[in-house]
Amino acid sequence: MNSFDSNPATNSLISSEADSQRTLYPYVTGTSVVGIKYKDGILLAADMGGSYGSTLRYKSVERLKPVGKHSLIGASGEISDFQEIMRYLDDLILSDNMWDDGNSLGPKEVHNYLTRVMYNRRNKFNPLWNSLVLGGVKNGQKYLGTVSMIGVHYEDNHVATGFGNHLARPLLRDEWRENLTFEEGVILLEKCMRVLLYRDRSAVNKLQIAKITEEGVTISPPYSLKTFWNFSAFENPTHGAEGSW
Amino acid sequence: MTKQQANWSPYDNNGGTCVAIAGTDYCVIAADTRMSSGYNILTRDYSKIIQLVDTSVLASSGFQADVRALQKVLAAKHLQYQYQHNKQMSCPAMAQLLSNTLYYKRFFPYYAFNVLGGLDREGKGCVFTYDAVGSYERVGYSSQGSGSTLITPFLDNQLKSPGPLLLPARDAVTPLSESEAIDLVKTCFASATERDIYTGDKLEILILNASGTRVEYMELRKD
């Protein structure tokens, strides 16, 4: 095991040839994912942006995907790593189906699997550069969890990744309650996504909301949020500028 | 000028505090349930305690992913022990296993600060305290984690622990009753919560004695 140093560019202990074998930094990234439990199941929201550094390169990236019959995954971070994770999950679900024993992996199991994958990659200093949200319902039990690129994981009634932790979680802590209706849940999520749109520079105004219940998964078609810029200070921004100092 | 690079650390500190107190025929193990990262609270309801054996309870704070992995490794090792020896591990045996498991990763440590509490083969309370790489000793009480600097001096004062170098060696377990010890633990956490930002939300207390295991909860300040 090489001793690690967090700046490989200037360190010669980790050779530059070996660097081509592991993730150093992300290229195309997705921003926040927000998820909540509601009366019938789970609601997830994510925008459709794929940023290439400061460029908004891709605007139709689907960051919410179903997993098997009982789960929904949302990913932020490196998009190619998310695609890799989807391949792992497809294999996992396939193997689960091949048992043909009437059993199927629930959201808790999928979350545990993802946690192990992320943690093991972190142990090898070659992380999957993602923060994942995993939600689902099985046998009436709702589950909502998250796992980060270094394997930190937890479940809660509401979760978020990235900027969502700073901007959405406080709103959810104030306004979330048990047994929200679908409409109330969507209004709450849209409130969070609107704040993220105003304040997260990597956010785009094109989002999807995904719902999972005992019946199954529904991912909405992409749509945009209304934004409000009618603040008097924005209307004439240079008013009073001359001679103000 | 070199290109700006994203940096990542394989470690994070998810905070929290753990305490354990050994009595003549009981052991109290407690930890808060707050999980943080930097200045964020990730969740207010995450347990840092795991009951590995009827007589051994592990409380760990630090980097949550490592703590969880450590818990799973110990649980797996204990299962194997049961298959091989047809009995459960004693608390001192689990203590040694934990030490060895931690030292195994001496050069890429589990960032976990552990307190192991339980009952020894005689039914007496025992507490073992660790550092991140497996150095350990049996003590009468211990505190680890972000609030330990606030709690340990208070426990030293209240439990009047005998010096470890005294001869003949004096018993480290406290003469306090079970309910007095539980009260003391609640006081420790209420105080630590006031001044340590990483400690709070809720307190989980496990009490081990001859009749089995009991759990108690107490609300803590959420700010």
HADDOCK unambig.tbl for C-alpha pairs under 7 A between the chains (distance, minus, plus):
assign (segid A and resid 6 and name CA) (segid B and resid 7 and name CA) 6.18 0.50 0.50
assign (segid A and resid 6 and name CA) (segid B and resid 8 and name CA) 6.77 0.50 0.50
assign (segid A and resid 6 and name CA) (segid B and resid 9 and name CA) 6.93 0.50 0.50
assign (segid A and resid 25 and name CA) (segid B and resid 5 and name CA) 6.72 0.50 0.50
assign (segid A and resid 25 and name CA) (segid B and resid 6 and name CA) 5.13 0.50 0.50
assign (segid A and resid 122 and name CA) (segid B and resid 10 and name CA) 6.36 0.50 0.50
assign (segid A and resid 150 and name CA) (segid B and resid 10 and name CA) 6.12 0.50 0.50
assign (segid A and resid 151 and name CA) (segid B and resid 65 and name CA) 5.26 0.50 0.50
assign (segid A and resid 152 and name CA) (segid B and resid 64 and name CA) 5.90 0.50 0.50
assign (segid A and resid 152 and name CA) (segid B and resid 65 and name CA) 4.79 0.50 0.50
assign (segid A and resid 153 and name CA) (segid B and resid 65 and name CA) 6.99 0.50 0.50
assign (segid A and resid 156 and name CA) (segid B and resid 43 and name CA) 6.82 0.50 0.50
